[in-house]
C-alpha cells in the first residue's frame, strides 16, 4: 500500500524488510524508525485502506470503567485499548489494526462485538501507563497481608514469612513501586495514622493519596523496607537513612529511604531515582536559550565560584550534573563532595560525606584540594568553614560549583557574607548565580483558554509593571483522565541568572544588600523567577495559578528571611 501510494520506493521497502528481519520489529515500525515514512502518514493510510478512524489518544477523554474491561496484560500484549462503547460494540484502538490474531483474541476476551480504530503506538503506551494504575491491586495485597498477619505483632521471627518472594508484603511493595514508576512519581510516603495507613506519591511536585484501612500492615511494610536497605530492624526509636536498588519493568531504580519515628509508628519517605533515563545534559534541563548561553560561558572559565540556588526538589542537582556532563573530559580532574551521591558519573571522583565519623564537607574539601582537581562540586554550602574553603579554592585556580538554599539569585550572594565571609573575598570569587524553581506544565490533552479576573490583572501588573495584558492569552487545564483531573502533566524549570559584574562586585565589597539588589535588578536582561514564570504562562506552557504560587512562595520566604535576620 505504501509503494502504491508513492510514500516509499521499492528499494526502501527492500531495506526496511532487511532491517525488520534483523530487529524482529513490525514492518511499519521498521519504516518509521528508519525515517522512510512519517508515522502519521502511515496511520492515515491504514485508516483509509481499512476504513477505520484514526484517533489521537493525547486528546481522548478515557472512561476508566470501560478501558478496565480489557486486562492490562492483554492490552500491552496486543497494543490495544478499549476507547468507548457505541451501539453495543466496543471501539478498540490498536497500534496495528491489521493484527488479525490480536483482533480474534480481543474478541474472545471481551465477549462483545468490536469496532477498530488506529492509534499511535507511543500515545497508546503512555495511555496504558496512566490507565492501569495499581490502586486496586495494592488494596488487594494489603488485605491479603492483613489476613496473613492475623492478630500477631511483627517480630523478628516473622522475617522468614516476609522474606519469601511470593509473600503478600513483597507483592504489595512491588505494586507500590510499579504504580509510582508508571506515573513518574519522585517520592513515596508511607504514613501510619491512628486507624489507617496512608500511601502518598509525589507527582509533578504534588502529593496524591491512597488510604488503606489495614493499618496493622504498616509494621510489616516498614520492616521489609528496612531489610532491603540494610537498616537496623530492631531500632524503632531513632530515625535512619539508607538506600537500595530495585528493577521495575527492566528499569533500574535507586531508592533513598528515610525513616522517622512518629506517634502511630514509623513514617517512611523514599526518593526514587530512575537510573535508566541517565543524566540530562544542559540542553534538556529547561534553561531559556539566553540564560543557557551565559551559563555555558561561566562554567567554561578556568576558575571562580558558581552557585545554583533554590529549595529542596527544585532541580539544582539536575542543573549541576548537566554542567558536569559538559565539563567532563579526559583533560580535567573533577571531584564532587555530596550528601548523598545521587547519580554515578564516569571519570568523576564522587565522595559521600559522613558527618557521624567527622567526614563532613569541610574535611572532604580539604582532602580533595590535595588531589589536584581542576573542578570541584560542593553538594551544599552549609556553614562558614565550607564557604571559606570553597571561596579560597575558587581564588586559587579551581572552578567551584555549589548550591545554596536561598530564595533567589539576589539573596544568594549576600548569604555568603551572612555566614561570615569577607565581602572582598566574595566579590573576587563569585562569578554567577542561578536561581531556579519548578512549575507544573499544562496538560496538553485538556488545555483551554482562560481569562484572568481584575484582581489577577492587578497581581500580574505588580509582577511585571510593563506588561501589556491585552496582548496576552492564557491557558489552563480543564482536568481529564490523562492528568488525573489535575489539569497539569509534567514540570518545567524557571530560572533567574545573575552575573557578577563590576557594579555588583563593588556592592559586595561594601556588604550593602540594598545597593546589591538595586544593581542586580538594573542589570541588562535580568528577569526575576516570577517574570520567567509569567513568560511561560504567556506562551501557554504553565498557568497563572502556578505564576501566583511561585510569587507567593517568594514573598513568604523573603518575609521569613527578614524576620530571622531581624531576630
VEXDREN-2710 file (C-alpha; in Angstrom, 1 decimal):
% VEXDREN-2710
k/r/px/py/pz
1/UNK/0.0/0.0/0.0
2/UNK/2.8/2.4/0.8
3/UNK/4.5/1.7/-2.5
4/UNK/1.3/2.1/-4.5
5/UNK/0.6/5.5/-2.8
6/UNK/4.2/6.6/-3.5
7/UNK/5.1/7.0/0.2
8/UNK/8.1/4.7/-0.2
9/UNK/10.1/3.2/-3.1
10/UNK/10.7/-0.5/-3.8
11/UNK/14.3/0.0/-2.8
12/UNK/13.2/1.5/0.6
13/UNK/10.8/-1.4/1.1
14/UNK/13.7/-3.9/0.5
15/UNK/15.9/-2.1/3.0
16/UNK/13.1/-2.0/5.6
17/UNK/12.4/-5.7/5.1
18/UNK/16.1/-6.5/5.6
19/UNK/16.1/-4.3/8.8
20/UNK/12.9/-6.0/10.0
21/UNK/14.5/-9.4/9.6
22/UNK/17.3/-8.4/11.9
23/UNK/15.3/-6.5/14.5
24/UNK/12.1/-8.5/14.6
25/UNK/10.0/-5.4/14.6
26/UNK/6.8/-5.0/12.6
27/UNK/7.4/-3.6/9.1
28/UNK/5.5/-0.4/9.8
29/UNK/7.7/0.3/12.9
30/UNK/10.9/-0.5/11.0
31/UNK/9.9/2.0/8.3
32/UNK/9.2/4.7/10.9
33/UNK/12.4/4.1/12.8
34/UNK/14.5/4.2/9.6
35/UNK/12.9/7.6/8.8
36/UNK/11.4/6.4/5.5
37/UNK/7.9/7.3/6.3
38/UNK/6.2/9.6/8.9
39/UNK/4.1/7.8/11.5
40/UNK/1.1/10.0/10.8
41/UNK/1.3/9.3/7.1
42/UNK/1.4/5.5/7.7
43/UNK/-1.5/5.6/10.2
44/UNK/-3.6/7.8/7.9
45/UNK/-3.1/5.4/5.1
46/UNK/-4.1/2.5/7.3
47/UNK/-7.1/4.4/8.4
48/UNK/-8.2/5.0/4.7
49/UNK/-7.4/1.5/3.5
50/UNK/-9.1/-0.3/6.4
51/UNK/-11.9/2.2/6.6
52/UNK/-11.4/2.7/10.4
53/UNK/-10.9/6.1/12.2
54/UNK/-7.5/7.4/13.2
55/UNK/-7.9/8.6/16.9
56/UNK/-5.3/10.7/18.7
57/UNK/-5.2/9.4/22.2
58/UNK/-3.4/12.5/23.5
59/UNK/-6.7/14.4/23.4
60/UNK/-9.0/11.5/24.1
61/UNK/-11.1/11.5/27.4
62/UNK/-10.9/7.9/28.7
63/UNK/-13.6/6.4/30.8
64/UNK/-11.8/4.0/33.3
65/UNK/-14.8/1.8/33.8
66/UNK/-14.7/1.0/30.0
67/UNK/-11.0/0.7/29.5
68/UNK/-10.6/-1.6/32.5
69/UNK/-12.7/-4.3/30.8
70/UNK/-9.6/-5.4/29.0
71/UNK/-7.0/-6.7/31.4
72/UNK/-3.6/-4.9/31.3
73/UNK/-1.6/-7.9/30.2
74/UNK/-3.7/-8.3/27.0
75/UNK/-3.7/-4.5/26.4
76/UNK/0.1/-4.4/26.4
77/UNK/0.5/-7.7/24.5
78/UNK/-1.8/-6.7/21.7
79/UNK/-1.0/-3.0/21.9
80/UNK/-4.7/-2.2/22.3
81/UNK/-7.0/-0.1/24.5
82/UNK/-10.8/0.0/24.8
83/UNK/-11.9/3.5/24.0
84/UNK/-15.7/3.6/24.2
85/UNK/-18.9/1.7/23.6
86/UNK/-21.2/2.5/20.7
87/UNK/-24.4/0.7/19.6
88/UNK/-23.5/-2.4/21.6
89/UNK/-19.9/-2.6/20.2
90/UNK/-16.7/-1.8/21.9
91/UNK/-14.4/0.6/20.0
92/UNK/-10.8/-0.7/20.4
93/UNK/-7.8/1.4/19.4
94/UNK/-4.9/-0.7/18.1
95/UNK/-1.4/0.3/17.1
96/UNK/-1.6/-2.4/14.4
97/UNK/-5.2/-2.9/13.3
98/UNK/-4.0/-5.5/10.7
99/UNK/-3.1/-7.9/13.5
100/UNK/-5.9/-10.4/12.8
101/UNK/-4.7/-12.8/15.6
102/UNK/-4.8/-10.0/18.1
103/UNK/-8.3/-8.9/17.0
104/UNK/-9.6/-12.5/17.4
105/UNK/-8.1/-12.8/20.9
106/UNK/-9.5/-9.4/21.9
107/UNK/-13.0/-10.6/20.6
108/UNK/-12.7/-13.8/22.7
109/UNK/-11.6/-11.9/25.9
110/UNK/-14.1/-9.1/25.7
111/UNK/-17.1/-11.2/24.6
112/UNK/-18.6/-8.4/22.6
113/UNK/-18.7/-7.1/19.0
114/UNK/-15.6/-4.9/18.3
115/UNK/-15.1/-1.8/16.1
116/UNK/-11.5/-1.0/15.3
117/UNK/-9.6/2.3/15.4
118/UNK/-5.9/3.0/14.6
119/UNK/-3.8/4.9/17.2
120/UNK/-0.2/5.9/17.6
121/UNK/1.9/3.4/19.5
122/UNK/3.8/5.8/21.7
123/UNK/0.5/7.5/22.7
124/UNK/-1.0/4.1/23.4
125/UNK/1.8/3.1/25.7
126/UNK/1.6/6.4/27.6
127/UNK/-2.2/5.9/28.0
128/UNK/-1.7/2.3/29.3
129/UNK/0.7/3.5/32.0
130/UNK/-1.8/6.1/33.1
131/UNK/-5.0/4.0/32.9
132/UNK/-3.8/0.8/34.5
133/UNK/-2.9/2.2/37.9
134/UNK/-2.1/-0.3/40.7
135/UNK/-4.7/1.1/43.2
136/UNK/-7.0/-1.9/43.3
137/UNK/-4.0/-4.3/43.2
138/UNK/-2.3/-2.5/46.1
139/UNK/-5.6/-2.7/48.2
140/UNK/-5.9/-6.4/47.4
141/UNK/-2.4/-7.2/48.5
142/UNK/-2.8/-5.1/51.6
143/UNK/-5.9/-7.0/52.6
144/UNK/-4.1/-10.3/51.9
145/UNK/-1.2/-9.3/54.1
146/UNK/-3.5/-8.2/56.9
147/UNK/-5.3/-11.6/56.8
148/UNK/-1.9/-13.4/56.9
149/UNK/-0.7/-11.4/59.9
150/UNK/-3.9/-12.0/61.9
151/UNK/-3.5/-10.6/65.4
152/UNK/0.2/-11.2/65.8
153/UNK/2.6/-8.3/66.0
154/UNK/5.6/-8.1/63.7
155/UNK/8.7/-9.5/65.3
156/UNK/12.0/-10.8/64.1
157/UNK/10.7/-14.4/64.0
158/UNK/8.3/-13.3/61.2
159/UNK/11.2/-12.4/58.9
160/UNK/11.0/-15.8/57.1
161/UNK/7.4/-15.1/56.1
162/UNK/8.2/-11.6/54.8
163/UNK/11.3/-12.7/53.0
164/UNK/9.5/-15.1/50.6
165/UNK/9.3/-13.7/47.0
166/UNK/5.6/-14.6/46.9
167/UNK/4.8/-13.2/50.3
168/UNK/2.0/-10.6/50.3
169/UNK/4.3/-7.9/51.7
170/UNK/6.7/-8.4/48.8
171/UNK/3.9/-8.3/46.3
172/UNK/2.4/-5.2/47.9
173/UNK/5.7/-3.3/47.8
174/UNK/6.2/-4.4/44.2
175/UNK/2.8/-3.0/43.2
176/UNK/3.5/0.3/45.1
177/UNK/6.8/0.7/43.2
178/UNK/5.3/-0.2/39.9
179/UNK/2.5/2.3/40.3
180/UNK/4.9/5.0/41.3
181/UNK/7.2/4.4/38.3
182/UNK/4.2/4.4/35.9
183/UNK/3.1/7.8/37.0
184/UNK/6.7/9.2/37.3
185/UNK/6.5/9.8/41.0
186/UNK/9.6/11.3/42.6
187/UNK/8.8/10.2/46.2
188/UNK/6.7/7.6/48.0
189/UNK/5.4/8.4/51.5
190/UNK/4.2/5.6/53.8
191/UNK/2.5/7.1/56.8
192/UNK/0.7/5.1/59.6
193/UNK/-2.2/7.0/61.1
194/UNK/-4.3/6.1/64.1
195/UNK/-6.7/3.9/62.2
196/UNK/-5.4/3.8/58.6
197/UNK/-2.3/3.6/56.5
198/UNK/-1.7/6.4/54.0
199/UNK/0.5/5.8/50.9
200/UNK/1.2/9.0/49.1
201/UNK/3.1/9.7/45.9
202/UNK/4.6/13.0/44.8
203/UNK/3.7/13.5/41.1
204/UNK/4.8/16.8/39.5
205/UNK/5.6/18.2/42.9
206/UNK/2.1/17.5/44.4
207/UNK/1.2/14.5/46.6
208/UNK/-1.5/12.1/45.6
209/UNK/-3.0/10.0/48.4
210/UNK/-4.2/6.4/48.7
211/UNK/-5.7/5.4/52.1
212/UNK/-5.9/1.8/53.3
213/UNK/-7.8/0.5/56.3
214/UNK/-5.3/-2.2/57.0
215/UNK/-3.2/-0.1/59.4
216/UNK/-1.7/-3.2/61.0
217/UNK/0.4/-4.0/57.9
218/UNK/2.5/-0.8/58.4
219/UNK/5.0/-2.6/60.7
220/UNK/5.5/-5.4/58.2
221/UNK/6.0/-3.0/55.3
222/UNK/8.5/-0.9/57.2
223/UNK/10.3/-4.0/58.4
224/UNK/10.7/-5.3/54.8
225/UNK/11.9/-1.9/53.6
226/UNK/14.5/-1.8/56.4
227/UNK/15.7/-5.2/55.4
228/UNK/16.0/-4.2/51.8
229/UNK/18.1/-1.1/52.7
230/UNK/20.2/-2.7/55.4
231/UNK/18.9/-0.7/58.3
232/UNK/18.7/-1.8/61.9
233/UNK/15.3/-3.6/62.1
234/UNK/15.3/-3.6/65.9
235/UNK/15.7/0.2/66.2
236/UNK/12.3/1.9/66.1
237/UNK/13.0/5.0/68.3
238/UNK/15.6/6.8/66.1
239/UNK/15.4/8.0/62.5
240/UNK/17.5/6.0/60.0
241/UNK/18.7/6.7/56.4
242/UNK/19.6/4.1/53.8
243/UNK/19.3/3.2/50.1
244/UNK/18.7/0.2/47.9
245/UNK/18.3/-0.7/44.2
246/UNK/15.4/-2.4/42.5
247/UNK/14.4/-3.2/39.0
248/UNK/10.9/-2.2/37.9
249/UNK/9.8/-3.3/34.4
250/UNK/13.5/-3.5/33.4
251/UNK/14.2/0.0/34.7
252/UNK/16.9/0.3/37.4
253/UNK/15.6/2.5/40.2
254/UNK/17.8/3.8/43.0
255/UNK/15.8/4.3/46.2
256/UNK/16.8/6.6/49.0
257/UNK/14.9/5.8/52.2
258/UNK/14.4/7.8/55.4
259/UNK/12.5/6.5/58.4
260/UNK/11.2/8.8/61.2
261/UNK/9.5/7.6/64.5
262/UNK/6.1/9.2/64.7
263/UNK/3.1/9.0/67.0
264/UNK/1.4/5.9/65.4
265/UNK/4.5/4.1/64.0
266/UNK/7.5/4.8/61.8
267/UNK/6.9/7.1/58.8
268/UNK/8.9/6.2/55.7
269/UNK/9.8/8.5/52.8
270/UNK/11.5/7.1/49.7
271/UNK/13.1/9.2/46.9
272/UNK/13.1/7.4/43.5
273/UNK/16.0/8.0/41.1
274/UNK/15.5/6.4/37.7
275/UNK/19.0/5.4/36.6
276/UNK/17.7/4.2/33.2
277/UNK/17.0/7.8/32.0
278/UNK/20.6/8.8/32.5
279/UNK/21.6/12.4/33.4
280/UNK/20.1/15.3/31.5
281/UNK/22.6/17.4/29.6
282/UNK/22.4/21.1/29.7
283/UNK/20.2/21.3/26.6
284/UNK/17.5/19.4/28.4
285/UNK/17.4/21.0/31.9
286/UNK/14.9/23.6/30.7
287/UNK/17.0/26.8/30.8
288/UNK/15.9/29.5/28.3
289/UNK/18.4/30.0/25.5
290/UNK/19.7/33.3/26.6
291/UNK/20.4/32.0/30.2
292/UNK/21.9/28.8/28.9
293/UNK/24.4/30.6/26.6
294/UNK/25.6/32.8/29.5
295/UNK/25.7/29.9/32.0
296/UNK/27.9/27.9/29.5
297/UNK/30.3/30.8/29.2
298/UNK/30.7/30.9/33.0
299/UNK/31.2/27.1/33.6
300/UNK/34.0/27.1/30.9
301/UNK/36.0/29.7/32.8
302/UNK/39.2/28.2/34.5
303/UNK/38.3/29.4/38.0
304/UNK/35.7/31.1/40.1
305/UNK/32.6/30.2/42.1
306/UNK/29.2/29.5/40.5
307/UNK/26.1/29.0/42.7
308/UNK/22.9/27.2/41.8
309/UNK/20.2/28.0/44.4
310/UNK/16.6/27.0/45.2
311/UNK/14.6/25.0/47.7
312/UNK/14.7/21.2/48.0
313/UNK/13.3/19.5/44.9
314/UNK/13.8/22.5/42.6
315/UNK/16.2/20.7/40.2
316/UNK/19.5/22.1/41.4
317/UNK/21.2/18.7/41.2
318/UNK/20.0/18.2/37.7
319/UNK/21.4/21.5/36.6
320/UNK/24.8/20.9/38.3
321/UNK/25.1/17.4/36.9
322/UNK/24.2/18.7/33.5
323/UNK/27.1/21.2/33.8
324/UNK/29.5/18.4/34.9
325/UNK/28.4/16.2/31.9
326/UNK/29.5/19.1/29.7
327/UNK/32.8/19.7/31.5
328/UNK/33.7/16.0/31.9
329/UNK/36.7/15.2/29.7
330/UNK/40.0/13.3/29.9
331/UNK/41.9/16.6/30.4
332/UNK/40.1/17.7/33.6
333/UNK/40.1/16.2/37.1
334/UNK/36.7/16.6/38.6
335/UNK/35.8/15.8/42.3
336/UNK/32.4/16.1/43.8
337/UNK/31.6/16.2/47.5
338/UNK/27.9/15.2/48.0
339/UNK/25.4/14.2/50.6
340/UNK/24.3/11.8/49.3
341/UNK/25.7/10.8/45.9
342/UNK/22.7/10.6/43.7
343/UNK/23.9/9.6/40.2
344/UNK/27.2/7.8/39.3
345/UNK/29.2/9.7/36.7
346/UNK/32.1/8.1/34.8
347/UNK/35.6/9.6/35.1
348/UNK/34.5/11.8/38.1
349/UNK/35.6/11.2/41.6
350/UNK/32.5/11.3/43.7
351/UNK/32.8/11.4/47.5
352/UNK/30.0/10.8/50.0
353/UNK/30.2/12.8/53.3
354/UNK/29.7/11.0/56.6
355/UNK/29.1/13.5/59.4
356/UNK/28.9/10.9/62.1
357/UNK/32.6/10.0/61.7
358/UNK/33.7/13.6/61.2
359/UNK/34.0/13.2/57.4
360/UNK/32.0/16.4/56.8
361/UNK/32.0/18.8/53.9
362/UNK/34.9/20.8/55.3
363/UNK/37.1/17.7/55.9
364/UNK/36.4/16.2/52.5
365/UNK/37.0/19.6/50.7
366/UNK/40.4/20.0/52.4
367/UNK/41.4/16.5/51.3
368/UNK/40.0/17.0/47.8
369/UNK/42.2/20.0/47.3
370/UNK/45.3/17.8/47.8
371/UNK/44.0/15.6/44.9
372/UNK/45.0/18.1/42.2
373/UNK/41.4/18.9/41.0
374/UNK/40.5/21.3/38.2
375/UNK/36.8/21.4/39.1
376/UNK/35.1/20.9/42.4
377/UNK/31.4/20.3/43.0
378/UNK/30.3/21.0/46.6
379/UNK/26.9/19.5/47.2
380/UNK/25.8/22.3/49.5
381/UNK/27.4/25.3/51.3
382/UNK/26.0/24.9/54.8
383/UNK/28.4/26.7/57.1
384/UNK/31.3/29.2/57.3
385/UNK/34.0/26.6/57.1
386/UNK/32.6/25.1/53.9
387/UNK/32.1/28.5/52.4
388/UNK/35.6/29.7/53.2
389/UNK/37.2/26.6/51.7
390/UNK/35.0/26.8/48.5
391/UNK/35.8/30.5/48.1
392/UNK/39.5/30.2/48.6
393/UNK/39.6/27.2/46.2
394/UNK/37.9/29.3/43.6
395/UNK/40.5/32.0/44.1
396/UNK/43.5/29.6/43.7
397/UNK/42.8/28.3/40.2
398/UNK/39.8/26.0/40.7
399/UNK/36.3/26.1/39.2
400/UNK/33.9/25.5/42.1
401/UNK/30.2/24.7/41.6
402/UNK/27.9/24.6/44.6
403/UNK/24.3/25.0/45.8
404/UNK/22.7/27.2/48.4
405/UNK/19.2/27.0/49.9
406/UNK/18.1/30.6/49.3
407/UNK/15.1/32.3/47.8
408/UNK/16.5/33.8/44.7
409/UNK/19.7/34.8/42.9
410/UNK/19.9/38.3/44.6
411/UNK/19.9/37.0/48.2
412/UNK/22.4/34.2/47.5
413/UNK/25.4/36.4/47.1
414/UNK/24.7/38.2/50.4
415/UNK/24.1/34.9/52.1
416/UNK/27.9/34.1/51.7
417/UNK/28.6/37.3/53.6
418/UNK/26.0/36.5/56.2
419/UNK/27.7/33.2/57.0
420/UNK/30.9/35.0/57.9
421/UNK/32.9/35.6/54.7
422/UNK/34.5/39.0/54.0
423/UNK/32.8/41.0/51.2
424/UNK/36.1/41.4/49.2
425/UNK/36.6/37.6/49.1
426/UNK/33.0/37.0/47.8
427/UNK/33.4/39.8/45.3
428/UNK/36.6/38.3/43.9
429/UNK/35.4/34.7/43.9
430/UNK/31.8/34.7/42.8
431/UNK/31.2/34.7/39.1
432/UNK/27.4/33.9/38.6
433/UNK/24.3/32.7/40.5
434/UNK/21.5/30.7/39.0
435/UNK/18.2/30.5/41.0
436/UNK/15.6/28.0/39.9
437/UNK/12.2/26.6/40.8
438/UNK/9.9/24.0/39.1
439/UNK/6.4/24.9/37.8
440/UNK/3.8/22.5/36.5
441/UNK/3.1/22.2/32.8
442/UNK/-0.5/22.5/31.5
443/UNK/-1.9/19.1/30.4
444/UNK/-1.9/19.2/26.5
445/UNK/-5.0/16.9/26.4
446/UNK/-7.4/19.3/28.2
447/UNK/-5.9/22.8/27.9
448/UNK/-8.3/25.7/27.3
449/UNK/-8.2/29.4/27.2
450/UNK/-8.5/31.3/30.4
451/UNK/-9.4/35.0/31.1
452/UNK/-7.9/36.4/34.3
453/UNK/-10.2/38.5/36.5
454/UNK/-9.5/42.1/37.6
455/UNK/-7.7/41.0/40.9
456/UNK/-5.4/38.7/38.9
457/UNK/-4.7/41.5/36.4
458/UNK/-3.6/43.7/39.3
459/UNK/-1.3/41.0/40.5
460/UNK/0.1/40.5/37.1
461/UNK/1.0/44.2/36.8
462/UNK/2.8/44.0/40.2
463/UNK/4.9/41.1/38.9
464/UNK/5.7/42.8/35.6
465/UNK/4.8/46.5/35.7
466/UNK/5.4/47.0/31.9
467/UNK/3.2/44.1/30.8
468/UNK/0.5/44.7/28.2
469/UNK/-2.2/42.4/29.3
470/UNK/-4.3/43.0/26.2
471/UNK/-1.7/41.2/24.0
472/UNK/-1.5/38.1/26.2
473/UNK/-3.6/34.9/26.0
474/UNK/-3.5/32.5/28.9
475/UNK/-4.4/28.8/29.2
476/UNK/-5.3/26.4/31.9
477/UNK/-6.0/22.6/32.2
478/UNK/-9.6/21.6/32.5
479/UNK/-8.7/18.2/34.0
480/UNK/-9.0/14.9/32.3
481/UNK/-8.1/11.2/32.5
482/UNK/-4.6/11.9/31.1
483/UNK/-3.6/14.2/34.1
484/UNK/-5.6/12.5/36.8
485/UNK/-8.0/15.5/36.7
486/UNK/-5.3/17.9/37.9
487/UNK/-5.0/19.9/34.7
488/UNK/-1.2/19.5/34.8
489/UNK/1.2/17.0/33.4
490/UNK/5.0/17.3/33.8
491/UNK/7.1/20.2/35.1
492/UNK/9.5/22.8/33.7
493/UNK/12.1/24.9/35.3
494/UNK/12.0/28.7/35.8
495/UNK/15.3/30.5/36.1
496/UNK/17.0/33.6/37.4
497/UNK/20.5/34.3/36.2
498/UNK/22.9/36.9/37.7
499/UNK/26.4/37.6/36.5
500/UNK/28.7/39.4/39.0
501/UNK/29.9/42.4/37.0
502/UNK/31.9/45.4/38.4
503/UNK/28.9/47.2/39.7
504/UNK/27.7/44.2/41.7
505/UNK/31.2/43.4/42.9
506/UNK/31.6/46.9/44.4
507/UNK/28.4/46.5/46.4
508/UNK/29.6/43.1/47.6
509/UNK/32.8/44.6/48.9
510/UNK/30.9/47.2/50.9
511/UNK/28.4/44.4/52.0
512/UNK/25.4/46.6/51.1
513/UNK/22.4/44.3/50.4
514/UNK/20.1/47.1/49.3
515/UNK/22.6/48.5/46.8
516/UNK/23.3/45.0/45.6
517/UNK/19.6/44.3/45.0
518/UNK/19.2/47.6/43.1
519/UNK/22.2/47.0/40.9
520/UNK/21.1/43.4/40.2
521/UNK/17.6/44.4/39.0
522/UNK/19.1/47.1/36.7
523/UNK/21.4/44.5/35.1
524/UNK/20.6/44.2/31.4
525/UNK/18.4/41.1/30.6
526/UNK/17.8/40.3/34.3
527/UNK/14.4/38.7/35.0
528/UNK/13.0/37.5/38.3
529/UNK/11.7/34.0/38.8
530/UNK/8.1/35.4/38.8
531/UNK/8.7/37.2/35.5
532/UNK/10.2/34.0/34.0
533/UNK/7.1/32.0/35.1
534/UNK/4.8/34.7/33.6
535/UNK/6.7/34.4/30.3
536/UNK/5.9/30.7/30.3
537/UNK/2.2/31.4/31.2
538/UNK/2.0/33.8/28.2
539/UNK/3.5/31.0/26.0
540/UNK/0.8/28.6/27.1
541/UNK/3.3/26.3/29.0
542/UNK/2.0/26.9/32.5
543/UNK/-0.9/28.5/34.2
544/UNK/-1.4/31.8/36.0
545/UNK/-2.1/29.8/39.2
546/UNK/1.5/28.5/39.0
547/UNK/2.8/32.0/38.5
548/UNK/0.9/33.3/41.5
549/UNK/2.0/30.2/43.6
550/UNK/5.7/31.0/42.9
551/UNK/5.2/34.7/43.6
552/UNK/3.5/33.9/46.9
553/UNK/6.3/31.5/47.9
554/UNK/9.0/34.0/47.1
555/UNK/7.2/36.7/49.1
556/UNK/6.7/34.5/52.1
557/UNK/10.3/33.3/52.1
558/UNK/11.6/36.9/51.8
559/UNK/9.5/37.9/54.8
560/UNK/10.7/34.9/56.8
561/UNK/14.3/35.8/55.9
562/UNK/13.8/39.4/57.0
563/UNK/12.2/38.2/60.3
564/UNK/15.1/35.8/61.0
565/UNK/17.7/38.4/60.2
566/UNK/16.0/40.9/62.5
567/UNK/15.9/38.3/65.3
END
